[in-house]
Amino acid sequence: MNILLGAGISYLLGSTPTAYLIFKKKKGKDIRKYGYKNMGTLNIHHLLGPFHASITLLIDAAKGAVPIWIAQSLGMNSSGMILCSIMAIAGHNWPIFLNFRGGKGVATSLGIMMVLMKRQLLLWLVLVVIIFSLIKNFSFSIGLSFSLIPFSCWWMQEKGEFRP
């Protein structure tokens, strides 16, 4: 029962459309129709500037971190924490409140990494900077860096239960 409760709460938290709500409050419009046409931190930065982007990033990252703490408080093991993490990302990407049309889950994933994978997060950030400096495409740099996370786990030899 706890696992269903944790997964449901995590999905609903993830479904909170931070960028959509901030842009709607500031401009009275749907952010998914402007700029990069998605509801993410980068689009908020493009449309409203760094202050609102920072708020969006913090809240969206919290949407990844909080479900892990919920899973822990419900006594779940690492599998439960991972399920809650996946549900938070699913909520962000396919929010029930916006007809299942949401963001990309980057900031939410960063929040998860801050709790479960601190060393990989540091390596991921370094990779983003290096790749971006070479190809000058931020979205591609983020995607390629995410695809390298399994290799970084292997390289850093992470084994056993997650210990957030």
PyMOL commands that set and color helices and strands:
alter all, ss='L'
color gray80, all
select helices_A, chain A and resi 2-14+18-27+31-33+41-48+50-73+78-93+96-98+106-116+118-135+138-147+149-156
alter helices_A, ss='H'
color red, helices_A
deselect
rebuild
show_as cartoon
